[in-house]
Amino acid sequence: MDAKEKMIKHHLKGRDIYDGRVLRAMRAVERELFVPDDMVHVAYDDTALPIGRGQTISQPYIVAFMAQALQLKPDDKVLEVGSGCGYNAAVLSQLVNHVYSVEIIEWLAEKARKNLMKAGVYNVTVKHGDGYKGWPEKAPFDKIMLTAAAGEVPSGLKDQLKTGGKILAPVGKTLQVLKLMEKLGEDDFEETELIHVRFVPMTGETEK
């Protein structure tokens, strides 16, 4: 059994990842294409890994958990706030029609684009910009996923979600909770707290 299959068996199936589509997506994406060369040997360890300049690639379990929690559908249009190195978007790309991903750090946005191209992923569009503002030109979205923590979910992102759509976001400063919010009406959301997580904080407009 290779490293990827061990990761899937022990850290995904062995915990609470049961969605067959998510498991297939995790199997389809080569995580080693998204990590630095000196990290390839630990690419399938179930941990976040450094990718340079204080940034990290997310832990596989968290990527799978978040994808499963959003109940993604093949025809969904998804907004991802925080492209990082592109790995999370690559997994999402296997599950939905198109991913629009916003990254505030310019070099990281470029890295995500290059990594996704290298991985043969063509249904992800990456933009350098402030994720706090979302991507109004491409709204409304079926699902929105934040991969950086905010004190609260920005209202502008809620506005860009379709009624019946869902936002998944780590919320909090020091102690963060992953919250799933379903839009029931224009200003009506049903909120569920899932698990405690640790993400880098959002930057940009959200800091003001």
C-alpha angles and dihedrals in degrees: 000000000000126000095265094051091048089052091050094045099044107026101032111025089027090061122032106304105119105147107114093207092053092048090050090049092051089050093048097054119078104220091191088071090064101048130074116270092253090056099051092099090061097036093120098044108121095244141090112266131205115253098180141285093042094304126125142199111237124255110265093234092056091047090052094042093053093046090050093047093055092056091220121205129209093247096046122126107213134196116208117195108205114028095193109174092336099255097118091047090050090056091046090049090065091057107041143040098251139352122209108197127191122198123183095200107078099207090048092051088053091047090051091052092050093046093049091049090049089052092050094245112150105162095073122088116196123201129186105229148099109300089203086076094046117202107296094178091062097041145150100066129193092215135011124198125190117202094185127061125252131185086240135352107276112251090224090063092049088054090055093057123096118239104266090029127121137228121202116195142158105236127195141051111247098357110042130194124195105234128195114203123188118199108229096169141347094295099005120104133172109213129203126183112218117174141335112262141173118226133158111264122259115255133199122046092002090068094061 
